[in-house]
Amino acid sequence: MGVRHSSDGQTVIHFRAAGVTLLIAHLLFVGWLTLRPLDVPWITAANFEPLAGIRADLALGPAEAARRIGGALVLLAPLGVLLPMAGGRIFVSPWVSLLRTVAAGALISLAIELGQTGVPGQVVDIDSLLLNTTGVVLAHLLVVPVCRARLRRRGLPGVRDLPLHRHETRLRDEAPQGSTPTITGVGLAP
């Protein structure tokens, strides 16, 4: 992230440590909630048809549909904020941040769904994967750009001097050194 280039990187380090701590706590809670065995009299079949479970939830009425769909949206939504927070990057492209966060959220949701295959009472549902990932996207879009803009405007100590782009990460008094020389005709050792 470039903490080495700042005069007071402690704020960024604390921000990142808080993000990692909250991320671990949230993942432990989600793991406990989704991967514990359930004592149920019957189990529904796994749902591999996209949007079939959402249509079934909508058929149950507005209140029950809102509870079920909203629960799936909210379950992993904090990852949309906690993953960038744990990364600790203030100056990053919003699209790269969104792509990275959504990919990580989708993989975590997929891991949970695959983990549920071995848990009694839990079944795989492709709609849970879709809704969990959508929750991550919505949380990221609603919170992260605003928070990053506020942190940049506020000028946190140690963040103000960080460059906006990677090609500017060179220290101010460091001269460019050019490309690394290569020796031709030297083979690899056995």
MOTANOR-V259886 format. One record per residue. RES is the residue in one letter. PHI is phi in radians with two decimals (NA if undefined). OMEGA is omega in whole degrees, 0 to 359 (* if undefined). D_FIRST is the distance of its C-alpha to the first C-alpha in Angstrom with 1 decimal. Layout:
RES|PHI|OMEGA|D_FIRST  RES|PHI|OMEGA|D_FIRST
//
This chain:
M|NA|178|0.0  G|1.82|179|3.7  V|-1.07|180|5.9  R|-1.09|184|8.3  H|-1.51|185|9.2  S|-1.75|180|10.3  S|-1.42|180|13.7  D|-2.40|183|13.4  G|-1.51|183|10.2  Q|-1.09|180|12.7  T|-1.10|180|12.8  V|-1.15|179|9.2  I|-1.12|179|10.0  H|-1.16|178|13.3  F|-1.05|180|12.3  R|-1.19|179|10.3  A|-1.11|177|13.3  A|-1.11|178|15.7  G|-1.09|180|14.4  V|-1.14|180|14.7  T|-1.10|179|18.1  L|-1.14|178|19.4  L|-1.09|179|18.4  I|-1.10|179|20.3  A|-1.09|180|23.2  H|-1.16|180|23.5  L|-1.13|176|23.6  L|-1.12|178|26.2  F|-1.11|180|28.2  V|-1.10|178|28.2  G|-1.07|178|29.1  W|-1.11|184|31.9  L|-1.21|188|33.1  T|-1.71|185|33.2  L|-1.95|176|34.0  R|-1.59|179|36.9  P|-1.14|178|40.4  L|-1.95|177|42.5  D|-1.67|182|46.3  V|-2.13|181|47.6  P|-1.26|179|51.1  W|-2.59|181|49.9  I|-2.18|176|46.8  T|-1.31|178|46.2  A|-1.28|177|45.5  A|-1.11|181|42.0  N|-1.89|177|41.0  F|-1.92|179|39.7  E|-1.71|182|40.9  P|-1.00|176|38.2  L|1.27|178|39.3  A|-1.18|179|42.4  G|-1.19|178|41.2  I|-1.17|177|40.1  R|-1.08|178|43.6  A|-1.14|177|45.2  D|-1.14|179|43.3  L|-1.14|179|44.4  A|-1.24|180|48.0  L|-1.38|181|47.9  G|1.94|186|47.8  P|-1.12|183|45.3  A|-1.18|181|44.7  E|-1.18|178|44.1  A|-1.12|179|42.1  A|-1.11|180|39.8  R|-1.14|183|39.4  R|-1.24|181|38.6  I|-1.21|178|36.5  G|-1.10|178|34.6  G|-1.10|179|34.0  A|-1.22|177|32.5  L|-1.19|186|30.3  V|-1.42|187|29.1  L|-0.92|181|28.6  L|-1.86|181|25.1  A|-0.96|179|24.2  P|-1.02|177|22.0  L|-1.10|178|19.6  G|-1.07|178|19.0  V|-1.82|186|17.3  L|-1.23|179|16.3  L|-1.12|176|14.3  P|-1.14|179|11.8  M|-1.14|178|11.9  A|-1.18|177|11.2  G|-1.21|175|8.2  G|1.27|181|6.9  R|-1.58|177|5.9  I|-1.69|181|8.4  F|-1.83|180|8.8  V|-2.60|178|9.7  S|-1.06|179|13.2  P|-1.08|180|15.4  W|-1.25|178|17.3  V|-1.14|179|14.5  S|-1.09|179|13.3  L|-1.11|180|17.1  L|-1.07|180|17.9  R|-1.10|182|15.3  T|-1.19|180|16.4  V|-1.16|179|20.0  A|-1.09|179|20.0  A|-1.14|179|18.7  G|-1.11|179|21.2  A|-1.15|179|23.9  L|-1.18|177|23.5  I|-1.15|178|23.5  S|-1.11|177|26.6  L|-1.11|178|28.2  A|-1.09|178|27.7  I|-1.14|181|29.4  E|-1.09|178|32.2  L|-1.20|177|32.8  G|-1.14|180|32.8  Q|-1.23|180|35.5  T|-1.13|181|37.9  G|-1.78|183|38.7  V|-1.87|179|39.1  P|-1.05|178|42.6  G|1.55|179|42.9  Q|-1.87|179|39.7  V|-2.28|178|39.7  V|-1.38|179|37.3  D|-2.44|181|37.0  I|-1.10|179|35.2  D|-1.17|175|35.3  S|-1.10|177|33.2  L|-1.05|180|30.5  L|-1.14|181|30.9  L|-1.22|177|31.0  N|-1.06|180|28.1  T|-1.17|177|25.9  T|-1.10|176|27.3  G|-1.09|177|26.5  V|-1.10|180|22.8  V|-1.07|182|22.9  L|-1.09|179|24.9  A|-1.09|180|22.7  H|-1.11|183|19.5  L|-1.16|183|21.4  L|-1.41|189|23.1  V|-1.98|192|20.3  V|-1.11|180|16.7  P|-1.05|180|17.3  V|-1.15|181|19.4  C|-1.14|179|17.0  R|-1.11|178|14.1  A|-1.09|179|16.7  R|-1.14|179|18.1  L|-1.14|178|14.9  R|-1.18|179|14.4  R|-1.16|183|18.1  R|-1.19|178|18.2  G|1.19|177|15.9  L|-0.94|175|14.3  P|-1.05|180|14.3  G|1.58|180|11.2  V|-1.80|185|9.9  R|-0.99|185|12.8  D|-1.50|182|12.0  L|-1.25|180|8.7  P|-1.28|179|10.0  L|-1.42|184|10.9  H|-2.22|182|11.1  R|-1.09|183|9.8  H|-1.24|177|13.1  E|-1.79|186|12.6  T|-1.39|179|9.8  R|-1.13|175|12.8  L|-1.08|187|13.7  R|-1.07|183|16.6  D|-1.65|180|19.4  E|-1.58|179|18.4  A|-1.55|176|20.9  P|-1.14|186|20.5  Q|-1.84|180|22.2  G|1.45|183|23.3  S|-1.43|179|23.6  T|-1.32|180|24.3  P|-1.24|179|28.0  T|-2.12|178|29.7  I|-1.85|180|33.1  T|-1.52|176|35.4  G|1.44|180|38.1  V|-1.79|181|36.3  G|-1.54|178|36.5  L|-1.42|178|34.6  A|-1.27|181|36.0  P|-1.21|*|38.0
//
